[in-house]
Amino acid sequence: MAEKNKKDQTGEQEQDLSQILQVRRDKLAALQAAGKDPFQQTKFTVSAHAQEIKDHFEEMEGQPVTIAGRLMSKRGMGKVSFCDLQDKSGRIQLYARKDEMDEADYNEFKKYDIGDLVGVEGEVFRTQRGEMSVRCKQVTLLSKSLRPLPEKFHGLQDKELRYRQRYVDLIVNPESRRNFEIRSQLVSYLRSFLDGRGYMEVETPVLNTISGGATARPFVTHHNTLDIDMYMRIATELHLKRLIVGGLERVYEIGRIFRNEGMDTKHNPEFTTVELYEAYADFNDMMDLFEDFLSSAAQKILGTYEVTWQGEQINLAPGWRRLTMAEAVKEYLGVDFMAIDDDAAAVAAAKAIGIDMDGVEATWGHALYECFDQKVEGLLIQPTFITMHPVDVSPLAKRSPKDPRLTERFELFICRSEMGNAFSELNDPIDQKQRFQKQVELRAKGDEEAGMMDEDYINALEYGLPPTGGLGIGIDRCVMLLTGADSIRDVILFPTMKPLDNEAPKAAAPAPAAAPAAPVEIDLSKVEIEPLFQDMVDFETFSKSDFRVVKIKACEAVKKSKKLLKFTLDDGSGTDRIILSGIHDYYEPEELVGKTAVAITNLPPRKMMGIDSCGMLISAIHHEEGQERLNFLLLDDRIPAGAKLY
């Protein structure tokens, strides 16, 4: 019965959408039959934009303008109509009167739908209520929207749908548009910043016969003409340093990088970096440049050094902290690696403080790095440069003249996230070849992220690479920082997504079985749980609570309530049960339809927003870093509705 009801409801929703689509197509057909096909419009001259009119209203009031954009709302629709038009700059109100327009044009305008694109000829004026508006003289339909936009109060909230349908997300969610405007401004500022310092922008190959320049698993493709396998680049480093050998001295490339690795809120398989190299400079110069760039970008784009990211207040004002990796480990963990001089003692010291060394080469350098990576990195909130990495994990960086176990390398960390990586570049071809050989040995042992031997790069080094400073910056994470975005997908226009069933390409042959996904690691160290109740409850009273499995047939937001969701439930009785729950801050109704949950079903009805709520749905609440977190309790869908919990 529940499954049938669920199918009936899905069918009704599809029918409603189908009816809306048909109505809009009928309107289009009528326009085409009347010789007014909007898709035959080829041009509309725009003289002003919405925000420009608002910013210069005093000068423009009473002046004729032509504007174009998308209809986002409609009001009135008698002899006077009001609409909101949205263009690239924002929104402005349209005011249309039947007696001020051609009657036929006005009547057609009344039939336009929200989402339609129109061109407007009119004049700037202010309504009696003081709203800056455009008084319409003529409205031209430029493109017909055949699909309805998401409803106006919540917009497109489903995160996954926002990523899949970015075009709708940009229409209805101003914060998404802002993210990508900031991204564009940051890249533009970066070019200006580097060009002004004498750097030359270049382009290097995306496809390579060797995977190199970083430690990462590559994507593999095939070049049909040459009949060879090729790797999509995991870094731009080695080609850019060839250009330094060639005498270009200061070069940079803003480019897409491809790494066939995991996906999470900070990683996407393809992402954007800038790599830059400067002859006769070292990693200290790169630190100064990075700090100057990111702090001045914040000031230029946001007008402040203060940003909020991942719940933390970050101060990007110049003067960032600089620590060696060994100093950071000593400060935060109390282990002084600079006082340890052999591999066994270093590994023992790491294990003594709970560092997992399984599968890691048992060396002093790896022990130091694992201490930092596993226990210190997650503590770095304010901008901090971590310098002098072990040579074991830095195959392209120059050894420190003071300690050959270390390299002149740094990484910048902000709010527990790596933002960039830089070296004093290794220019000794003999040392470089030995380090490449070490990577080859690791690869032979099964490390798919280890690098390969690049004989041509060694050849280039033998011609002479001057002392060089190199820097790589993750553009996506910098944009996340400046926009306050929690996920890298929020700052990539079209992030990598698994195809839906109806989008998946039909393979000619079955694909090989995928390796099982690694379990998601959850940091429970910051979770605060309330103390258990000490008061005892009478067992007989408790046993009278009727906990039942319920299937969610429908779920919708309660009008005029920001928190309440209204659930229509199948509790196994054959009669729908209505329960209201204040979890809208944590879940959108669409994502809960069809799920299996738990409810107490024998509580007396309780009126909420005028609706009888007959029971209570079960959630789990805890606190984390001072904020309440809620998880709606969901069960295996194989459990039938009405099953009783004991």
N, C-alpha and C positions, 0 to 999 in steps of 0.2 A: 504493500500500500504506500509506504513512504517513498520507495523508489519511483512508483507511478506518479505520485504527487510532484516529486522533484522534476520528473520529465515533463509533466504538464505545465509546471511553472516556467521551465526553460523554454518550452514551446511557445508559451504566451509572450515571454519577453522577445523572442525572435520574431513573433508575429507582429508585435508592436513596432519593433524596429523596421521590419519589412514594410509595414503600412506607411511609416514616416518616409522611408526611402522612395516608396511608390508615389506618395503625394508630391515630393520634390521633383521626381522625374516627370510627373504629369505637368507640373508648372513649367518645367523646361520645355516639354513638348509643345505646350500652348504658346510659349514665347517663340519657339522656332516656327510654328505654323503661322504665326502672325508676322513673320519676317524680322523678328527681334532676337535672334540667336546671340546670347551674350558671348559665346565662345568665338564669334567672328570679330569681336572687338580686338583691335591690334595695338591701340595706343591711347593713353590718356595723359595729358600734360598736367603735372602737379606743380603748383606755385608755392605751396606752404604745407607744413606738417603740424600736427596737433600741438606738440609742445612749443613749437615756434610761435604759434598763435597765442598761447597762454603767456609765454615769456614776454611777448611784445604787444600785448593786447591794446595798450593805450595808443600805440602808434597805428595799429592795424584796424581798430574799431571803425566800422562803416566802410571798410575797403573790400573790394571784390577779391575772392580767393577761389582757387580750385584745389581740392584735397581728394585723396583716395585712400581706401582702406576697407576693413572688414566690419560689418555690422555685428555688434556684440550684445545689443539689447534693443527692445522696442517697447514704447509706452504710448498711451493715448490711443491713436489710431481712429479717432473720429474725424473732425475737420482739422485737428491739429495733431501732429505726430512728433514724438521725441525718440531719438535713437542715439546710441553711443557708437561712434566710429573709432576703430583702432588702427593706427598705422605704426610704422617702425619706431616712432618717438613716444607713443602713448595713446591716450584716448581724448576725444572731445565730443561734446554733444551736438547732434544735428537737430534743427528745429524746422519743421515743414508744415506749412499751412496750405489748405486746399485752395484758398482764394489768392494765393501768391504764386502758385505753380499752374502749369497746364493741367487741367482736370484729369485728362487721361493719364498723364505722367504720374500725378499724385495717386490715382487709384492703383496703378501698377506698383508704385513704391510701397503702398500698404501691403501688397502681397509678397514683398521680398521677405526672405527668411533670415534668421540669425545665422551668421556665418557667410552670407553672400558678400561678395566684393563689389563695391560701388565707387563711382567717381562723382563728385559733388561740385557743382558750380553755385556759389552763393556769396554772402558777405558776412563779415565778422560782426557780431553784436552780443549784447548781454541781455538775458531774459529778465522778466520782472523779479524773479527770485535771485538774480545776481549771477546766474551760471554763464560763464563764457561759452559761446556757442557759434555755430555757423548757420545762418538763415538760408535754407535751400531755395534755389531758383530752378535748378534742374538736377536730377539724379539719374545717372546712367549705370545700368547693371553691367559690370565688367566680367564677372565670372560667377556661375551658380554653384553654391555649395550643396552637393547632393547627399551629404551626411550631416546629421546634427552634431553640434558641439556638446561636450559634457555639460551637465547642468551647472548653472552659474554659481551656486553657493559653495560647492566643494571643488569644482574644476576637475581636472584629471589628477586624482590622488594616488592611484595605484602605481607604485614605483616602477614595477616591471613594465607596465603599459606605457608609462612616461618614457622609458628608455626605448621601447620598441616603436612608439609612435611619437618621436620627438617633434614632428611637425605640429601635432595637436598640443603637446606640452608647451611649445613656444607660443602658441596662440593664446592659451588660457591661463598660463602660470607666469606672471611677470618675474618671479624670482629666478626662473630658468633662463629667461631672456637676459636678466642682469648678469648671471654667471658667465654667459658666453660673450657678453659685451666686455666684461672685465678680462676675460681670457684674451680677446682680441687686442684690448688696450695693453695688456702685459706683453704680448708678443711684439706689438708695434714699438713699445717702449724699449724692449730688449734690443731690437735692431738699431734703434736710434742710439742707445747707450753704447753698444759695441762699435757701430760705425763711427761714432764720435771719438773713439779711442784708437782709431786707425786699423780696426779689424776688417778683414775682407770676407764677405759671405760667399760660400762655395757649396757645391753639391757633389756628393760621392755616391757610389753604387748602392742600391738596395739589395741586389742579388750578388752573392759572392761564392766562389768555389771553396772558401775556407770560412769557418765560423770563428771569429776572433774579436778581440778588443774588450771582452768582458767574460765573466763566468756565468753562463746561462745556457739553457737548452734551446736550440734553434728550431725554427720551422724549416722543413725540407721541401723543395719543389723540383721540378724537372724542366730543363731547357731542351725543347724538342729539336731545334735546329742543330745544336751542338751535341745533343744526346748525352748530356751530363746532368747529374744531380747538383743542385745549387742550394745555398742557405740564404734565407732572408736575414738581413743584418741584425745582430744583437747589440751593435755599437757602431759608431762612426770613427772611432779612435785611430785605427791603424792607417786608414787612408788619409786622414787629416795630418797625421805626423809625417807621412810621406811628403805632403806639401810643404811642411816646415823644412824638411831636408832639401826640397827644391828651391828654398829661398823666399817663400811667401811671408814668412816671419810671424804674421798675426792672421789667423783664419778662424772662422766659425761656421757651423752648420746647424740649422734648426730642422730637425727631421724626425720622421717616424721610425720607431725601433720595434722589433718583433721578437718576443721571447715566448717560447712554447711552454709556459709554466702555469702555476696556479692563478686563480682569480679570487680576489676579495675586495674589500672596500678601498684598498690602496694599490691594487695591482690590476692591470688590464693587459691582455696578451699583446696588444699594440698600443704604444704610448709615444709621447713626444718629448724629446730632449733637445737641449742645445749643448754641443760640445765645442770648446774653444781652446786654442793653443797659441802660446806666445813665446817666441824665441827669446833667449837671454833673461828669462824670468823663472821663478821657482814657486813652490806651493804656498809660500807666505804671500807672494803677490796675488795669487789666486784667491786666497782668503780675503784679502783686502778688497779685491774686485767683487767677489760674491756678496760680501756684506754691504758694500756700496750700492750694488745693483738692487738687491732685494729690499733694503731699507728705503732707498730713494723711490723704488717702484710703488711701495705702499703709500708713501707720502704723495707721490704724483697722482696715483689713481684713486686712492681712498681719502687723501687729505689728512691722514693720521698714521702714526706708527703703531697704534693700539688696534689689535684684531682679536676676535674671539673664535677659537677653533677647538672642536672636540671638547667643549665645555671648559676650556682654559682661556684665561686672559693672557695674550702674548704681546710682549713689547719688542717691536722691531727697531727701536732707536739704535743707532750705531754704538759700538762698544761691546760686541758679543763676547761671551766667555770662550776661552781657548784652553783645552786640557789635552795632555797626551793620553792615549788609551790606558797606559799603565797608571797614570795619575788618577784617572777616573775610576779604575778598578780599585785602587788603594783607598780612594775617598769613600766610595759607596759600599765596598765589600770588605775592606780591611786587609787585603792581600797585596803585599809589595812584590810584584814580579821583577822589579829591577834588582831586588836582592836575591833572586833565584837565578842560578846559572846553569842548570841542566834540565833536560827534558823530563826525566822521571819525577824530579821534585816539583816541577811546574804542574804536571798532570795530577800528582797527588794533592797539591794545594788546591787545584780546581775542584777535584772530586770531594775534598773535605768540606767545601761550602755548597755542595749539592749540584755541581755542574755535571750535566750528562755528556760524557766523552765517548759514548758508544758510536762507532762508525767514523770517528774523527781521528786523524793521524796524531799519534801521541808525541807531539813536539811542544817546546816552550811557546812558540808563536801561536799554535792552534789553541793551546790551553788559555793563553791570555785573551785571544779573540773570543773564545766561547764564553769566558767569564763576562766579557763586556756584552756580547750579543744576547746571552740568556738572562742576565740579571741587571745590567746597567742601562742599556739603551732605553728600556721602558720607563726609566725614571727621569729622562731628560725632557723638560718642558720648555723652558726658555731657550732661545737660540744658543747653541753650543757647538763649537768646532772641536771634534775629537781628532787628534793628530797622531802621527808616528805609529802607523799600523805595522804589525808583524810582516816580514817579507813572505812568509808562508801563504798569506791570503792576498798578496799584492804583486802579482806576476809582472806588472808593467810599470811599477814605481821604482824610483831610484833609491838605493840603499842609503841610510844615514851614515855620513862619514864618522859620526860619533859612536854608533852602535850598529854593526852590520846585521843584527837580528831584526832591525826596524827599517821602515821606509819613510821617505818624506811624502806623506800622504795625509789627507784629512777627509772627513765626512762631516757635513753639517746636519745636526738634528734639531728639529723643532717639534714640540708636542709629541715626542716618541716616534717621530717619522724622519727617515733619512730624506734630505732635500737635495743633496748633491755630493759629488765625489771628486777629488782632485789629487794630482801628483806633481812632484818634481819628476819629470818623465825620465825613465830609464833610457840612456843613450849609448850604453856599452853593448855592442852587438854580441860579444862573447857571453856576457852575463845573461843577456836576453835569450840567446839560444838555449842556454842551460835551463832557464826557467820555462821556456816553451817545452823543452824535453820533459821536464817534470810534469807539466800539464798532460802531455801525451801519455805518460806512464799512468797517471790517474785515470785518463779516459780508457786506457786499455783494461783497467781494473773494474770498469763499469760505471764510472762517473760521467754521465751524459752532459753535465754542465761544464766539464773541464775543457780548456781550450785546445787548439790544434797548432801544429807547427806551421808557421808562415815564413817560408824560405825567402819569398820576395821582400817581405818586410825586413828580415835580417840583412838581405842584400842592400836595401835602402840605408839601413843604419851604418853599414860598412862604408858608405860614402860620407857619413858624418852628420849626425843630428846635433845641433847646438844645444846647450843647456836650455831646457824648455819647461814652462809651466803649463799644465793642462787642467781643464775643469769641465765637468759634466753636470748639468742641472736638470732635474725633472720638472718640466713645464707644468704637467698636470697637477703635481702636488703643490707647486707654488700657487696655482690658481685655486686649489682647494683651500689653501691657507688664506688667501685674500678674500675669498667668497664665503668662508666658513662652512664649506661643503663637507659632509661626513663621508661621502663615497666618491671615488674617482669617476664613477659613472655619471655623477651629477655635473661633471665639467668636461666630459667627452660627448660631443654631439651625437655620435652613433656608436655607443659602446658595443663590444662583442657580446652577443646573446645566443643562447642555445635556440635553434629553430623550433617553432611550435610544430605540432604533428602535421598540420596542413601546409607548413612551409618547408618541411624537410625534403631535400632532393631525393629522388628515387635512385638508389645505387644500382649499378649493373650487377654487382656481386655483393654478397653480405660482407660488411666491414668486420675486421678482426675484433674480438672481444676486448673491451677497454679494461685497463687495469682498475681495480676497485679504488674508489676515491678515498683519500686520506680523511680520517674523521676530523670534524671541525673542532679545533681547540677553543675552549671557552675559559676566559680568565675569571675564576670565581673568587680571587683573592680580595676583591673590592666589594663583595656582596655583604650586606648587613642584614641579618635575620633577627626579627623580634624574638625576645625570650618566650619560651613555651608558657602557656597559661598554667598557673599553679592551682587554680580553683578546680576542684573535681566536679564533673557533671554527672547527674544521676544516669546510670546506664539505661534504665527503662525509658527515660525521656529521650535520650540520644537515639535509641533504637527505633523510635517512632518517626524519625526523619526519613523520608522516602527519597533516596538518591537514585535517579534513573538516567540511563543513557538516552540522549535525545539527538535527533537529526535536524539540522538547521535547513528548513525549507525556504525561508526568505529572511532577509535582514535589510533594514533601512534606517537611515538617520531619522530621529524624531524631530519634527519641525520645531523651531524656536529653542532647541536645546543643543548646546555645543558638545555635550558628553554622552547623551543617551542614544543607544541603538535599540530598535524594536525588532525582536526575534519572533518569527513564526516557526513553531517547533512541532515535530512529530515525536510524541512521547510513547508511541506504541498503543495508545488507547483508541485510535481511529478519529479522534477529535483534535483539531489544531490547538496548541497551547501558545499563549502570548506571554513573553517575559521581556521586560526592559532591563538593560544593563548599562551602566555608565562607563563604557570602555572605548568610546569613540576617539579618545586621545591616543589610543594605542592601535586600533584596528579600523580599517575601512570596511563598510558592510559587504561590498562585493567579494572580498577575499574570504569571507566566512560562510557564504552560501554553499551548502552541500557537505559541510564539515560535521563531525560527530563530537558531541560535547557531553557534559554532565550537569544535571540540574536537580535541585530539591523541588519536588512536585507537590508536596502537601502543605505548603504554607498558605495562609489566608491571602486573598487578593489584596494588592496594595496599589492605590491610585498614584500614578506618576505622570505628570503633564496631562492629566485628564484621562489616562489610559490605565485599565486594570492590568497590573503585572502579576501573573499567577505563578509565582515560584521564584527561584534564584539560580542563576547560572554560576558555575564555580570557576574562579580564577585563582592564580597564585601571585601574591604580592610580596615584594621585597624592596629594600632600599640599597642604592648603589651610588657612592660619591654624593650623598645628600639628596638624591633624586629618587622618587618612587618609580619602580618598574613593575609592570604587570604582564603576566603571561596567561592568556586565556587557555584553560585546560582542554586540550583536544585529544581525542582517542582514535584508535585504529578504526577505520571506516567499516571493517568487517563485523564489528560488534553491532547487533541489531538494536533498533529503537525500542525502548521499554525495558531493556535488560536492567535488573536491579543490582545495585552495588552493595556489597557486604563488608 
